[in-house]
Amino acid sequence: MKAPMKAIVVGGGIMGLATAWALAREGCRVELFEQDSLPNALGSSFDEHRLIRHPYGEHSGYARMIDDAFAAWDLMWEELGARFYAPTGTLALSGNGARWAEQSARSLAAIGRPMKELAVSDLPSRFPLLKTGGVEHAFWIETGGVLFAQDIVSALAQRLNVKPGVVLHTGTTVRTVDLDRARIVTEAGTEHDADVVIVAAGAWVVRLLPGLTQRLVPSRQVVAYFDLPAEQRVAWSKGPMIIEQTGDVGLYLVPPVQGRGLKIGDHAFSRAGDPAAERTASEAELQPLIARCRSLLLGFEHWRVERLKVCFYTVTADERFIVEKLGAAGWVMSPCSGHGFKFGALMGLELARTIVSERDPALHTSWAAGLEGDT
């Protein structure tokens, strides 16, 4: 009888954990190496929440993947015995020359997921916590919601820790990877061999794979959690996610569902910073975003910044995911650019299927980049 395939996964964020979970489902033996604890509080996956939504601008390839992403999460909820998700619906706003909302509506209509255009004059009655300064177009879709990110990675790590055939190595930094021989060497000098090595090291990936330095750029991002008056918090807890682009500053707003924080961030990538450096942030870094909030959110003058969080994305020039076979027995997995978490379960399942069934790696790479059916 042929021995089960052995896989090594480097990195314990959502991509690494989901891939380890999926490989184990396919009958593989898996060793996962994480430089810190699981979950790693400095990892890109560690935050209260992440959004999942159908609107994707002109990237209809990723819009098409969302239904599969929801199905993959449902499969994971079954195994975890809990559903770390709250539906909110999605409100997309644009103006001042930005066309993202209209592009999203056209792309979704083409794939049978139409958005409803709302009259800007009707927004205050339907969403009474919004102002409409600078808003020229508004679109609504019932789908979309909030994934409870750090709860997911925590529960998944706990599940994998007791899953037969899976070994988690925490506090273990990988020094080198050999993607031809499927071998890694840790900082302590221990060698580990497998049939395949998947590098899913997030913002640290280029330290292991310096040849990707020009393609994968760590990007320091600051988001703000807000404290707001009790009556507003209750109202916002029933509100939608908001994706807004009205020119110079665009933002996303995550409502405080199920007792979580209300978070706002912008869409701009810094494309700078060291994920291992000090992560102190100041409100001064967010002044353009704060100014936009004042003109968009009713009663914002009564809000205060509760805390700032610095996280790191790994950004590509075209914001598409990189999931590629490298060497004879290796893969790099970097589905990020600030929009990867929603696809975590799906990316893990599909990569495991490709590895085990020996599907065409080039086709997998094209799919992960959102190129299938893209406009």
WOWO-V504125 format. One record per residue. RES is the residue in one small letter. PHI is phi in whole degrees, -180 to 180 (none if undefined). OMEGA is omega as a letter, one per 30 degrees, with the letter a starting at -180 (* if undefined). NEAR is the number of other C-alpha atoms within 12 Angstrom. Layout:
# WOWO-V504125
RES_PHI_OMEGA_NEAR ; RES_PHI_OMEGA_NEAR
This chain:
# WOWO-V504125
m_none_a_3 ; k_-70_l_7 ; a_-68_l_10 ; p_-61_l_19 ; m_-62_l_27 ; k_-109_a_33 ; a_-124_l_43 ; i_-111_l_49 ; v_-115_l_53 ; v_-107_l_54 ; g_117_a_46 ; g_-114_l_51 ; g_-82_a_52 ; i_-61_a_51 ; m_-69_l_49 ; g_-66_a_52 ; l_-65_a_52 ; a_-65_l_48 ; t_-69_l_53 ; a_-62_l_53 ; w_-59_a_51 ; a_-69_l_40 ; l_-63_l_43 ; a_-64_l_35 ; r_-63_l_28 ; e_-85_l_26 ; g_92_a_25 ; c_-83_l_33 ; r_-87_a_34 ; v_-134_l_41 ; e_-120_l_41 ; l_-113_a_48 ; f_-117_l_42 ; e_-126_a_38 ; q_-69_a_32 ; d_-124_l_24 ; s_-80_l_25 ; l_-117_f_36 ; p_-77_l_35 ; n_-88_a_30 ; a_-64_l_28 ; l_-96_a_32 ; g_-75_a_39 ; s_-65_a_47 ; s_-87_a_47 ; f_-96_l_31 ; d_-163_a_37 ; e_-59_a_34 ; h_-154_l_37 ; r_-140_a_45 ; l_-99_l_44 ; i_-131_a_42 ; r_-155_l_45 ; h_-78_a_47 ; p_-59_a_48 ; y_-145_a_37 ; g_60_l_31 ; e_-84_a_27 ; h_-81_a_33 ; s_-66_l_31 ; g_-59_l_31 ; y_-73_l_41 ; a_-59_l_42 ; r_-64_a_34 ; m_-80_a_36 ; i_-64_l_36 ; d_-60_l_25 ; d_-65_l_24 ; a_-65_l_30 ; f_-60_l_34 ; a_-64_l_20 ; a_-66_l_27 ; w_-63_l_37 ; d_-59_l_21 ; l_-64_l_23 ; m_-69_l_33 ; w_-59_l_22 ; e_-60_a_15 ; e_-75_a_23 ; l_-79_a_25 ; g_74_l_16 ; a_-157_a_19 ; r_-114_a_23 ; f_-96_a_31 ; y_-157_l_29 ; a_-135_l_31 ; p_-75_l_30 ; t_-135_a_30 ; g_78_a_29 ; t_-130_l_37 ; l_-110_a_43 ; a_-111_a_45 ; l_-125_l_48 ; s_-150_a_38 ; g_177_l_26 ; n_53_l_19 ; g_95_l_19 ; a_-75_a_25 ; r_-122_a_27 ; w_-60_a_31 ; a_-64_l_40 ; e_-66_l_33 ; q_-62_l_29 ; s_-61_a_42 ; a_-62_l_37 ; r_-65_a_28 ; s_-63_a_29 ; l_-71_l_36 ; a_-61_a_25 ; a_-69_a_21 ; i_-109_l_25 ; g_80_l_15 ; r_-125_a_26 ; p_-66_l_23 ; m_-98_l_34 ; k_-99_l_26 ; e_-80_l_26 ; l_-108_l_26 ; a_-67_a_19 ; v_-58_l_26 ; s_-66_l_19 ; d_-89_a_19 ; l_-59_a_27 ; p_-60_l_20 ; s_-79_a_14 ; r_-82_l_18 ; f_-127_a_27 ; p_-67_l_21 ; l_-93_a_29 ; l_-107_l_35 ; k_-99_a_26 ; t_-125_l_30 ; g_-61_l_27 ; g_84_a_27 ; v_-86_l_34 ; e_-112_a_30 ; h_-138_l_36 ; a_-137_l_40 ; f_-133_a_39 ; w_-128_l_37 ; i_-140_a_32 ; e_-68_a_22 ; t_-78_l_28 ; g_104_a_36 ; g_-179_a_38 ; v_-115_l_42 ; l_-94_a_43 ; f_-85_a_36 ; a_-58_a_37 ; q_-70_l_31 ; d_-67_l_30 ; i_-65_a_40 ; v_-67_l_40 ; s_-65_a_29 ; a_-66_a_28 ; l_-68_l_40 ; a_-62_l_37 ; q_-64_l_24 ; r_-66_a_28 ; l_-66_a_35 ; n_-65_a_25 ; v_-115_a_16 ; k_-83_l_25 ; p_-58_l_19 ; g_86_a_25 ; v_-117_l_31 ; v_-123_l_28 ; l_-105_l_36 ; h_-106_l_28 ; t_-94_a_23 ; g_59_a_21 ; t_-127_a_27 ; t_-82_l_29 ; v_-88_a_37 ; r_-89_a_27 ; t_-141_l_27 ; v_-127_l_41 ; d_-115_a_32 ; l_-86_l_31 ; d_-90_a_20 ; r_-101_a_22 ; a_55_a_30 ; r_-135_l_32 ; i_-126_l_37 ; v_-127_a_26 ; t_-85_l_25 ; e_-60_l_18 ; a_-77_l_15 ; g_92_l_13 ; t_-82_l_16 ; e_-103_l_21 ; h_-136_a_31 ; d_-115_l_27 ; a_-154_l_30 ; d_-91_a_30 ; v_-151_l_43 ; v_-122_l_49 ; i_-113_l_52 ; v_-98_l_48 ; a_-127_a_49 ; a_-94_l_47 ; g_59_a_48 ; a_-69_l_44 ; w_-96_a_41 ; v_-61_a_42 ; v_-73_l_29 ; r_-70_l_25 ; l_-91_a_28 ; l_-127_a_32 ; p_-62_l_16 ; g_-66_l_14 ; l_-98_a_24 ; t_-57_a_19 ; q_-77_a_16 ; r_-99_a_23 ; l_-118_a_37 ; v_-117_l_36 ; p_-61_a_38 ; s_-135_l_30 ; r_-75_a_34 ; q_-125_l_36 ; v_-117_l_35 ; v_-122_a_41 ; a_-121_l_37 ; y_-101_a_30 ; f_-116_l_33 ; d_-99_a_27 ; l_-137_a_27 ; p_-54_a_18 ; a_-56_a_14 ; e_-68_l_15 ; q_-71_l_25 ; r_-62_l_27 ; v_-61_a_21 ; a_-66_a_21 ; w_-67_a_35 ; s_-65_l_29 ; k_-105_a_25 ; g_-91_a_32 ; p_-89_l_38 ; m_-69_l_43 ; i_-124_l_43 ; i_-114_a_42 ; e_-129_l_46 ; q_-138_a_39 ; t_-130_l_33 ; g_112_a_25 ; d_-63_a_20 ; v_-127_l_30 ; g_-115_a_36 ; l_-139_l_34 ; y_-126_a_37 ; l_-123_l_43 ; v_-106_a_45 ; p_-69_a_43 ; p_-82_a_36 ; v_-74_l_32 ; q_49_l_25 ; g_78_l_16 ; r_-82_a_28 ; g_-79_l_32 ; l_-92_a_41 ; k_-118_l_38 ; i_-133_l_38 ; g_-141_l_39 ; d_-108_a_34 ; h_-94_a_30 ; a_-82_l_27 ; f_-95_l_30 ; s_-76_a_23 ; r_51_a_25 ; a_-154_l_20 ; g_110_a_24 ; d_-117_a_25 ; p_-63_l_30 ; a_-92_a_20 ; a_-82_l_17 ; e_-56_a_13 ; r_-115_l_20 ; t_-72_l_18 ; a_-125_l_20 ; s_-126_l_18 ; e_-63_a_23 ; a_-59_l_15 ; e_-66_a_22 ; l_-109_a_28 ; q_-58_l_19 ; p_-60_l_21 ; l_-66_l_32 ; i_-60_l_29 ; a_-62_l_22 ; r_-67_l_32 ; c_-60_a_40 ; r_-60_a_23 ; s_-89_a_22 ; l_-109_a_35 ; l_-111_a_31 ; l_-67_l_24 ; g_78_a_21 ; f_-61_a_24 ; e_-63_l_18 ; h_-97_l_18 ; w_-84_l_23 ; r_-137_l_21 ; v_-71_l_27 ; e_-80_l_18 ; r_-164_l_20 ; l_-111_l_28 ; k_-129_l_33 ; v_-102_l_35 ; c_-131_a_38 ; f_-123_l_40 ; y_-97_l_43 ; t_-122_a_47 ; v_-108_l_39 ; t_-105_a_29 ; a_-62_a_19 ; d_-103_l_19 ; e_64_l_30 ; r_-95_a_31 ; f_-77_l_38 ; i_-113_l_41 ; v_-133_a_38 ; e_-135_l_33 ; k_-77_l_30 ; l_-126_a_27 ; g_71_a_20 ; a_-76_a_18 ; a_-146_a_30 ; g_-138_l_34 ; w_-136_l_40 ; v_-107_a_43 ; m_-128_a_49 ; s_-136_l_52 ; p_-88_a_46 ; c_-140_a_41 ; s_53_l_35 ; g_81_a_40 ; h_-136_a_36 ; g_-94_a_43 ; f_-57_a_45 ; k_-56_a_42 ; f_-100_a_44 ; g_-56_a_49 ; a_-62_a_42 ; l_-66_l_36 ; m_-61_l_47 ; g_-64_a_43 ; l_-61_a_34 ; e_-71_l_38 ; l_-67_l_49 ; a_-61_l_43 ; r_-65_l_26 ; t_-64_a_29 ; i_-65_a_34 ; v_-72_a_27 ; s_-91_a_17 ; e_58_l_17 ; r_-67_a_16 ; d_-62_a_18 ; p_-59_a_29 ; a_-65_l_20 ; l_-67_l_20 ; h_-63_a_31 ; t_-61_l_29 ; s_-65_l_22 ; w_-62_a_30 ; a_-63_l_38 ; a_-80_l_35 ; g_73_a_33 ; l_-90_a_26 ; e_-74_l_19 ; g_75_a_21 ; d_-73_a_24 ; t_-93_*_21
